[in-house]
Amino acid sequence: MPKKIRELKAILLKAGFVYRPAKGSHTFWTHPLIPDEPVTIAGKDGDDAPRYLEKQVNRVLKQLGEIEEEE
């Protein structure tokens, strides 16, 4: 079962990402350690997240984990 948009936002927020609103239902998420890997989330909080978005969030979280291990 796919995650909801609100779940992905909560995961990113807990990992230290900050967001800013964009046009419409879009939010733009960045992390200070990986500013070149932003995540754009579109949709209402109750919507199912598309698979590509779940993969993107997992990829940036893995990348963030690797960076934090080096420090």
C-alpha positions in Angstrom: 0.0 0.0 0.0 1.5 3.4 -1.0 2.4 5.9 1.7 0.3 9.1 2.0 1.8 12.5 1.1 1.5 13.5 4.7 3.7 10.5 5.8 6.5 11.5 3.3 6.4 15.1 4.6 6.6 13.9 8.2 9.6 11.7 7.3 11.4 14.5 5.6 10.7 16.9 8.5 12.0 14.5 11.1 15.2 14.0 9.0 15.9 17.7 9.2 14.5 18.9 5.9 13.0 22.4 5.6 10.3 23.3 3.2 8.9 26.3 1.5 5.5 26.5 -0.3 5.5 26.6 -4.0 2.7 27.0 -6.6 -0.5 25.3 -5.8 -0.2 22.1 -3.8 3.6 21.9 -4.3 6.1 22.1 -1.5 9.9 22.3 -2.0 12.0 20.4 0.5 15.8 20.9 1.0 18.4 19.9 3.6 21.4 22.0 4.5 23.8 19.0 4.0 22.5 18.2 0.5 21.3 21.4 -1.0 21.8 20.1 -4.5 19.1 17.3 -3.9 15.8 19.1 -3.4 12.5 17.1 -3.2 9.4 18.6 -4.7 6.2 17.1 -3.3 2.9 17.8 -5.1 -0.6 16.8 -3.9 -2.8 17.0 -0.9 -1.8 15.4 2.4 -4.4 12.7 2.1 -3.4 11.6 -1.4 -1.5 8.4 -2.1 2.2 9.2 -2.9 3.3 8.1 -6.4 5.9 5.4 -6.4 8.6 7.6 -8.0 8.2 10.1 -5.1 8.6 7.4 -2.5 11.8 6.2 -4.3 13.1 9.8 -4.4 12.6 10.3 -0.7 14.2 7.0 0.1 17.2 7.9 -2.1 17.8 11.3 -0.5 17.4 9.8 3.0 20.0 7.2 2.2 22.3 9.8 0.8 21.8 11.9 3.9 22.6 8.9 6.1 25.9 8.3 4.3 26.9 12.0 4.7 26.1 11.9 8.4 28.1 8.7 8.9 31.2 10.4 7.4 31.0 13.3 9.9 
